[in-house]
Amino acid sequence: MGDMTDAEVGDIDLAVVAYRDEDDWYVQQLPGAALDSVETIGKELRRYPGENGALALLSIDEDFVMFVRAQGTLIKVLLSDASAATDWTLARSAIDHIGLPVDDDDEQVPAGDLGIVSDMGFSARDMGELLDDLDLYPEEILSEVANKVGFGAKFDDLAGLSNA
């Protein structure tokens, strides 16, 4: 697995971490150095004190989203479009982490744990339905998840989606 190119890093539209500590949500940008792979994102997420781990929300090239959640040594991943692994190093690291073969299929299907935030109130079924809505932009998908889980306003502010 090679490192991401500078162009690929530049095509990450949004990369944030959200974690809950003492009943408050904290949302901040992830450092660019942590965005090479699922493993480097997971390592970065372990630095945050979240009671239920930390969650990374990424939008890539206005095309697909990725969620990475670290809970202790466990790393969960959800990629909105498995076919992105044929073109994107970061998406390929997600597919490799999940243990799926890279498929040339052009069909946009999610891969990974649809229940990645089910313990936070957003079910696997709801996640699947959200990812099936191909009319939504990646930031809208991430915002919807953030709103349902409980840190929507902070996410929207950081992502520049607020109406302020």
N, C-alpha and C positions, 0 to 999 in steps of 0.2 A: 504494500500500500504506500503510494507516494504522497508527499505533502501536497496540499492545495496550492495551486498557482496564485500569483498576486491577482490575476483577473477574477478567479473564483472567489477569493476573499472579498474583492470589490463588489461582487454580485450578491453578497449577503446584504439584503435590504434592512434586516432587523435581527438582532440577536440579544435577547434579554434573559435575565434570570429572575425568577420570582420565588420567594420563600416566606414562610410564616414563622415569626418568632414572637413569643409572648402575646399571642392573639392579634398581632399586627402584621400586615403584608408589607413586604419590601420588594421593590422592583427596580432593577438597574441594568445598564448595558453590560453585556459580557465582553471581556477584553478580546481583541482580535487574535491575540496569540493563542487563545484557547479554542479556536474554531477550526483546527486542522482535521479533527476526526471525532467520532462519538467518544472515543477513549479520552481525548484531551478535554472535551466538554465535560465528561463525567468527572474527571480529575478536578477541574475547576469548580464544579457544582459541590463537591465534597467540602469545599472551603467555607460554605455558607451554613449558618447555624439552624436551618429550618427544622421545625419539629417533625415534619413528615418528609424530610428531604428537601431538595431544591429542584425546581423545574426550569429548564431552558426552553424558550419559544423562539423559533427561527423562521424567517421568511427569506427565501432564496430566489433571486432573479424574477421577482413578481410572478413566480411560476408554481412553487410548491412550498409546503411548510414541513417543519420537523420539530418534534418534541423530544427532549431527553430529560429523564428524571433519575436523579441519584438518591437512593435511600440506603445509607450505609455503603456496603460493597455492591449492592444490586443496582444495575443500570438498566432502565427501561427505555425503549425507543419507539416512536411512532413517526413514520414517514408517510406523507399524504400521497406520494406518487412513486411507486416502486420503480417505474421505468426511468426515473431521473438518474438511477444508479449507472446507466450506460454513459451518461455525459458529465456527471458531477462527482468529484472525489468524496465530498462530504456525504452525499446520498449513498455512494458505494460503501462507505464505512458503516452507515446505518444498516444496509442490507447484509454486510459481512457480520456485524454484531448480532443481528437477528438470526443469522445462519441460513439465509435463503440464497439460492443461486441468482446471479444477475441474469435477467431475462430481457431480450430485445423487444418484447411485446410493447406496442405503442399504447395499449390501453392504460389509462390512469387509474390505478387501484392502490389503496393504502397497504402498507406493510408494517407489521409490528404490533404493539399492544394498544388496541383501541380503548382498553380500560385504564390507560395510563394515569388518568385523574378521576377514576370512578369513585375512589374513597373520598374525594373532595366535592362530590355532588354532581359530576358530569359523567353520565353512564357511557359505556362502550357503545350502546345502541345510538345514543344521541351523537356521539363522536362520529360514528359511521355515517349517519345521516348528514351531518355537517360537512364531512369530507366529500360526500357524494354530490354536494351542491357546487357544480363546476362554474356557476356564475359569480361566486364570491372570489374576491381578491385574497391573497394569502394573509394580509394584515387584518382583513375582516374576519377570517377564520380564527386567527389568534385572539382578536379582540372578543369574539363571541365566547371562546373558551375562558378567557380571563374574566369576563363578566359573570359567567355562570359559576366559576370557582370562587370569586370573591375579591379579585384585585383589578377589576375592569377599569375603573377610573384612573388608577395609578399607571396601568399599562397604556391606556389611551393617551394619557399625558406624555409619557415617555416616547411613545410611537408617533406622536404628532397627530393623533386622530381626534383630539378633543375639539369641541366647538368653541373653545375660549378665544 
